[in-house]
Each structure stands twice: as C-alpha cells, then as structure tokens.
Amino acid sequence: MVYEGMRSVSGPFLASLGASALVVGVVTGAGEAMALVLRLVAGPFADRTQRHWALTILGYAMTAVCVPLLALAPHVGAAGLALATVLILLERTGKAVRSPSKSVLLASAARSIGRGKGFGAHKALDQVGAFSGPLLVAGVTAVTGLIWPAFLVLAVPGAISLVLLLFLRRRLQTDLPTRPHRVDAPTVTPEAIGARRLPVGFYAFALAVAASTAGLMTFGIFGFHLVDAGLVTDAAVPVVYAGAMAVGALAALASGWVYDRHSHRVLLVLPLLVAPVPALALGDSLATVLLGLLLWGGATGVQDSTVKALVADLVPSANRGTAYGVFAAIQGVAALVGGALAGLLYRDHVVALSVGTVLVQALSYVPLRHALRAARTS
C-alpha cells in the first residue's frame, strides 16, 4: 500500500515541484534502477550472513519512513524537488535491501505448494496493497485537492506492516523447530556459497527480462502523460494505477498456475504483452492509454512473480540470494535506460520509442528460448 500508493502519483507529484518529463523519467527510472542494482550487494550479503529476516524488516522500515516524509517536499521551497528525489531514491534503496532476502524466504516457504503458485500468491496479495494504496491516495487527493497529505496517511499502513513483520518474526523464533508451519531461510555453509557459478541459462533469462523491463519503463512517465495531455486529473491517476495493479494480480495468479501445471513456456507471452505498451500508453486518447496500461499491469504481474520462480529453478539453492541480486541488478540498468529514454523521447519521438520497443522485444526471444531450454534440462 505504501510504496505503490507513492508510485501511483510520483509523476504528477514531481511535476508539481517543477520537474519536466525528462526529470520524471530519470528520477523514477533511477529509483527502479537502485531498487534492482543494489540487490547485487544485498543478495550476496544475505547469503553470507544468513540474516534474511533482519534485512527484510530493515528494508520495509525504510519504505515506511521515507514515503510519509515526502509530505514535507512542497513546504521547503526550491529544495522541494531535491528532497523528494532523495526520499524516492532512499525508499527504492529499502526495496533493494529487503527483496533478495524476502525472495529467499518465499522460495523456501513455497517449496511444498509449488514455487509458481507460491510466488503467484505472493504477487496477488502484494497487488491487493498495490490496488488499495493508490485508491487511498486518490481519495485523499480528491478530498484535499493536494497530493502531499496522502503521504501522511500512508504512514498508517506502513506502521501496521512493521508491527506484523515483528510479530511474525517473534512467533517463528519461539516456535519449536519441529512445527510444520515454521518458515525460515535455508541453512547453507560458507563453503557452499559461491561453490557453483551462476549458469549461462540464468544470464540468458536475465537479458531477456531486461528487454521487458526497459520496454515497460515506469508508471511515473505514464502518470505524467495522463495529466500533461489533459486526459485525467491528479486525483484520477492513482485510480488508473490501481486498475493496472488489479490486472497484474490476476496475471500473476494465472501465469503462476500455468507455470506449475504446464511448463515454463508461459513466459513466452511476456514480450508480446510488453511490445505494444509505449505506443498505446503514450497515446492521445484515454481509451488507448488505458488499454496500454492494462497490458503494462499484466506484464508487470508476470514479471514480478513467475519470472522469480524460473530464477529459483535455474539456480542452486545455495546461490539464490546472489542470483536474485544479480538478476535485479541487470533489470535495474534496463529500468534506468528505459525511464531515461522515455523521458527524453516523450515530447517529439514517441513513434521511434514505440518501434524500438517492438524490435527489442522481438530480439528478446533468442535469449528467452535458450533460458527455457536450460530450465527444462535442469
């Protein structure tokens, strides 16, 4: 709820502080890059220290604190844009700190039910927050006529999330080891970490998904476009985002179910979902933009759930924290490139951006097919 509520209005909020389309694209793209690239450090650190719970809690705490502090940005004059930029980047750093450890915990917990269903269920529940958070922001913005009060309201679900995490960790620590519902990170020896290099199929898959990440860009530029083109008001932007997140939840569940029941080939649909997104989501009519954002939400749901399941299937368990970190770092570079290019080409070169995205997605099938063959072999 907290960080998706913030992301749903990051474009219009930065614009209200004086940001251009290029600045919005760079800031939101850099934020996603930090959330992904810094996992290259957080993942190996989690594997080495086995402090998965501590890192997970720290990462969520950074989000719970930084988002409400964004409410200060409009009240510090010319420094407002700089303050908002720093807080957005710090919040995304919190995402990087927690994500590899959280994914290791989830991969361990989901073993008994199937990782496709496990990550799909996680993504669907995550999308409940991604749906309700933006709606909460939309309601507060509609009532007050301002965006910043919504950030203060998001402090409430942030505090609740930390209380739930601390309660869960304490509960698991006090459970007997023989209790069947105990969930913790897998124990590995230092010698096992790094004993195997990450396989070639893993890097092929990371390259293919990087192409999707660059094509999807960030919602910040889409939210900016919705307001800049006069298609919706500030208060309506989070509602549009919530709708895209709802589609993402359904896509995560559906793709996870197909992944477990049939095969990895369900991921071949990802480039098809991404290819038309820029042409539609940066269009001139509201109907076209909404269609593009629904495809964007569906692709995001698949990418944030079933994609992680294939990473777990490609990489030995002792190296999964590292693998999630490396994978995210590659996606982070793609996110920064995609966000910057979208901001740069937004005004006068949308056609070039759209055609380039289609071509990149077509080329991504080469490494994607190699990765799927490697997954079948493993």
C-alpha positions in Angstrom: 0.0 0.0 0.0 2.7 2.4 1.0 5.2 2.4 -1.8 2.6 1.6 -4.6 0.5 4.5 -3.3 3.5 6.7 -3.7 4.5 5.4 -7.1 1.0 6.0 -8.4 1.4 9.7 -8.1 5.2 10.1 -8.3 4.9 11.6 -11.8 2.3 14.3 -11.1 3.9 15.0 -7.7 7.4 15.6 -9.1 5.8 17.7 -11.9 4.0 19.9 -9.2 7.5 20.5 -7.7 8.8 21.7 -11.1 10.1 18.6 -12.7 10.0 18.1 -16.5 9.1 14.9 -18.3 12.9 14.1 -18.6 13.4 14.7 -14.9 10.4 12.5 -14.0 11.8 9.7 -16.3 15.3 9.9 -14.9 14.2 10.1 -11.2 11.7 7.2 -11.4 14.0 5.2 -13.7 16.9 5.8 -11.3 14.7 4.8 -8.4 13.8 1.5 -10.1 17.5 1.0 -11.0 18.6 1.5 -7.4 15.8 -0.9 -6.2 17.3 -3.5 -8.6 21.0 -2.8 -9.0 21.7 -2.6 -5.2 20.4 -6.1 -4.8 23.7 -7.1 -6.3 25.1 -6.2 -2.9 22.2 -7.1 -0.8 21.8 -10.6 -2.2 25.4 -11.9 -1.6 25.3 -10.2 1.8 22.2 -12.1 2.7 23.7 -15.3 1.6 26.9 -14.7 3.5 25.3 -13.5 6.8 22.1 -15.5 6.7 20.3 -12.5 8.2 17.3 -12.7 5.9 14.7 -11.6 8.4 16.8 -8.6 9.7 17.3 -7.4 6.1 13.7 -7.9 5.2 12.5 -5.8 8.2 15.1 -3.1 7.6 14.0 -2.7 4.0 10.3 -2.4 4.9 11.2 0.2 7.6 12.9 2.4 5.1 9.8 2.5 2.9 7.5 3.1 5.9 9.6 6.2 6.9 10.6 7.7 3.6 7.1 7.8 2.0 5.4 9.9 4.7 8.4 12.3 4.7 7.6 13.2 1.1 4.8 15.4 2.6 7.5 17.8 3.6 8.7 18.5 0.0 6.1 21.1 -1.0 6.9 23.1 2.1 10.6 23.6 1.7 10.6 25.9 -1.3 13.2 25.4 -4.0 14.6 22.5 -2.2 11.4 20.5 -2.5 12.3 18.7 -5.8 15.7 17.7 -4.4 14.2 16.5 -1.2 11.5 14.5 -3.0 14.2 13.0 -5.3 16.3 11.9 -2.4 13.4 10.3 -0.5 12.2 8.4 -3.5 15.7 7.1 -4.1 16.0 6.1 -0.4 12.7 4.4 -0.5 13.8 2.4 -3.5 17.0 1.5 -1.7 14.9 0.0 1.0 13.3 -2.2 -1.7 16.8 -3.3 -2.7 17.7 -4.2 0.9 14.7 -6.4 1.5 13.9 -8.0 -1.8 16.6 -10.8 -2.1 16.1 -11.9 1.5 12.3 -11.8 1.1 12.6 -13.9 -2.1 14.8 -16.5 -0.4 12.2 -16.8 2.4 9.4 -17.1 -0.1 11.2 -19.7 -2.2 11.8 -21.8 0.9 8.2 -21.4 2.1 6.6 -22.2 -1.3 8.5 -25.4 -1.8 5.7 -27.5 -0.5 3.0 -26.0 -2.7 4.9 -25.2 -5.9 7.0 -22.1 -6.5 4.8 -20.9 -9.4 1.8 -20.8 -7.1 3.8 -19.5 -4.2 5.2 -16.5 -6.0 1.9 -16.0 -7.8 0.0 -15.9 -4.5 2.6 -13.5 -3.0 2.3 -11.2 -6.0 -1.5 -11.3 -5.9 -1.5 -10.4 -2.2 1.1 -7.7 -3.0 -1.3 -6.4 -5.6 -4.1 -6.1 -3.0 -1.9 -3.4 -1.5 -0.9 -2.1 -4.9 -4.7 -1.7 -5.6 -5.8 -0.3 -2.3 -2.8 2.1 -1.7 -3.4 4.1 -4.9 -7.2 4.2 -4.2 -6.4 5.6 -0.7 -4.2 8.2 -2.3 -6.8 9.1 -4.8 -9.4 9.6 -2.1 -7.2 11.8 0.0 -6.1 13.8 -3.1 -9.7 14.3 -4.2 -10.9 15.5 -0.8 -8.0 17.8 -0.1 -7.1 18.9 -3.7 -3.4 18.2 -2.8 -1.2 15.2 -3.2 1.1 15.6 -0.2 -1.5 14.9 2.6 -1.9 11.4 1.1 1.7 10.6 2.0 1.0 11.3 5.7 -2.0 8.9 5.6 0.3 6.2 4.2 2.2 6.3 7.5 -0.6 4.2 9.0 -0.3 1.0 6.7 3.5 1.5 7.0 3.3 1.2 10.8 1.0 -1.8 10.6 3.3 -3.6 8.2 6.2 -3.3 10.6 4.1 -4.5 13.5 3.1 -7.5 11.5 6.6 -8.3 10.5 8.0 -8.1 14.0 5.2 -10.2 15.3 5.8 -12.9 12.7 9.5 -13.0 13.3 9.0 -13.3 17.0 6.4 -16.0 16.5 8.7 -18.0 14.3 11.6 -17.7 16.7 9.5 -19.1 19.6 8.1 -22.0 17.6 9.6 -25.4 18.1 11.8 -26.4 15.2 9.6 -29.4 14.6 6.5 -27.4 14.0 5.5 -28.0 10.3 4.5 -24.4 9.7 7.9 -22.9 10.7 9.3 -20.9 7.8 12.9 -19.7 7.7 15.7 -19.3 5.3 17.6 -22.4 4.2 20.8 -23.0 6.1 23.9 -23.1 3.9 27.6 -23.3 4.8 30.0 -20.6 3.7 31.8 -23.2 1.5 28.5 -23.8 -0.4 28.1 -20.1 -1.2 29.8 -19.4 -4.4 30.7 -23.1 -4.9 28.8 -23.0 -8.2 28.8 -20.3 -10.7 25.5 -18.9 -11.9 24.6 -20.9 -15.0 24.5 -19.5 -18.5 20.8 -20.1 -18.8 20.3 -17.7 -15.9 22.2 -14.9 -17.6 20.2 -15.5 -20.8 17.0 -15.2 -18.9 18.2 -12.1 -17.2 19.0 -10.5 -20.6 15.5 -11.4 -21.9 13.7 -9.9 -18.9 15.9 -6.8 -19.1 14.4 -6.1 -22.5 11.0 -6.3 -21.0 11.9 -4.0 -18.1 13.2 -1.4 -20.5 10.1 -1.6 -22.6 7.8 -1.3 -19.6 9.5 1.8 -18.3 8.0 3.2 -15.1 4.5 4.4 -14.3 5.9 7.8 -13.4 6.2 8.7 -17.0 2.7 7.3 -17.8 1.2 9.3 -14.9 3.0 12.4 -16.1 1.5 11.8 -19.5 -2.1 11.3 -18.2 -2.0 14.8 -16.6 0.2 16.5 -19.1 -2.1 15.5 -22.0 -5.2 16.6 -20.1 -6.7 13.1 -20.1 -7.3 12.9 -16.3 -6.9 14.9 -13.1 -4.3 14.3 -10.4 -6.8 12.5 -8.3 -7.7 10.1 -11.1 -4.1 9.0 -11.8 -3.9 6.6 -8.8 -7.3 5.1 -9.8 -5.8 4.2 -13.2 -2.7 2.8 -11.5 -4.9 0.7 -9.2 -6.7 -0.8 -12.2 -3.4 -1.7 -13.7 -2.3 -3.4 -10.5 -5.6 -5.4 -10.3 -4.8 -6.7 -13.8 -1.3 -7.5 -12.6 -2.6 -9.5 -9.7 -4.8 -11.7 -12.0 -1.9 -12.1 -14.4 0.4 -13.2 -11.6 -2.0 -15.9 -10.4 -2.8 -17.1 -13.8 0.8 -17.3 -15.0 1.9 -19.0 -11.8 -0.8 -21.6 -12.1 0.1 -22.3 -15.8 3.8 -22.4 -14.9 3.4 -25.1 -12.3 0.8 -27.2 -14.1 2.1 -27.0 -17.7 5.6 -25.6 -18.4 8.0 -22.6 -18.3 6.8 -21.7 -21.8 4.1 -19.5 -20.3 6.9 -16.8 -20.1 6.9 -16.6 -23.9 3.9 -14.3 -23.5 5.9 -11.6 -21.7 7.4 -9.9 -24.8 4.0 -10.0 -26.5 2.5 -8.1 -23.6 5.3 -5.5 -23.5 5.7 -4.7 -27.2 2.6 -2.5 -27.7 2.8 -0.7 -24.3 4.6 2.5 -25.3 2.5 3.0 -28.4 -0.7 2.7 -26.5 0.1 4.1 -23.1 1.6 7.3 -24.5 -1.3 7.8 -27.0 -3.7 10.7 -27.4 -7.0 9.2 -26.3 -7.9 8.0 -22.9 -9.2 4.7 -24.1 -5.9 3.9 -25.9 -3.9 4.9 -22.9 -6.0 2.7 -20.5 -5.6 -0.3 -22.8 -1.8 0.2 -22.8 -1.7 0.5 -19.0 -3.8 -2.7 -18.7 -1.2 -4.5 -20.8 1.5 -2.8 -18.7 -0.1 -4.1 -15.5 -0.4 -7.6 -16.9 3.2 -7.7 -17.9 4.3 -6.3 -14.6 2.3 -9.1 -12.8 4.0 -11.8 -14.8 7.5 -10.2 -14.5 7.3 -9.8 -10.7 6.0 -13.3 -9.9 6.5 -16.1 -12.4 9.8 -14.7 -13.5 11.2 -15.2 -10.0 10.0 -18.8 -10.0 12.1 -19.6 -13.0 15.2 -18.0 -11.4 14.7 -20.3 -8.5 14.5 -23.3 -10.9 17.6 -22.2 -12.8 19.9 -21.6 -9.8 21.1 -23.9 -7.0 19.6 -23.1 -3.6 22.9 -22.0 -2.0 23.3 -19.2 -4.6 19.7 -18.0 -4.9 20.2 -14.8 -2.8 23.2 -13.9 -5.0 21.2 -14.8 -8.2 18.3 -12.6 -7.2 20.7 -9.8 -6.6 22.5 -10.2 -9.9 19.2 -10.6 -11.8 17.8 -7.5 -10.2 21.0 -5.5 -11.0 20.6 -6.3 -14.7 17.0 -5.3 -14.6 18.0 -2.1 -12.8 20.2 -1.0 -15.6 17.4 -1.7 -18.0 14.9 0.3 -15.9 17.2 3.3 -15.8 17.8 3.2 -19.6 14.0 2.7 -20.2 13.0 5.6 -17.9 15.6 8.0 -19.3 14.8 7.2 -22.9 11.0 7.5 -22.3 11.5 10.9 -20.7 13.9 12.0 -23.5 11.7 10.9 -26.4 8.3 11.6 -24.8 7.7 15.0 -26.4 8.6 14.5 -30.1 9.7 10.9 -30.7 7.0 8.6 -29.3 6.9 6.7 -32.7 10.6 6.0 -32.5 10.2 4.8 -28.9 7.3 2.5 -29.8 9.0 1.0 -32.8 12.2 0.5 -30.9 10.4 -1.3 -28.1 8.7 -3.7 -30.6 12.1 -4.6 -32.1 13.8 -5.1 -28.8 11.0 -7.4 -27.6 11.3 -9.5 -30.8 15.0 -9.9 -30.3 14.5 -10.9 -26.6 13.0 -14.2 -27.8 16.5 -15.5 -28.6 17.9 -15.5 -25.0 14.5 -16.3 -23.6 14.2 -19.6 -25.6 17.7 -20.5 -24.5 16.8 -19.9 -20.9 13.7 -22.1 -21.2 15.7 -24.9 -22.7 18.1 -24.7 -19.8 15.2 -24.8 -17.3 13.8 -27.9 -18.9 17.3 -29.6 -18.7 17.8 -28.6 -15.0 
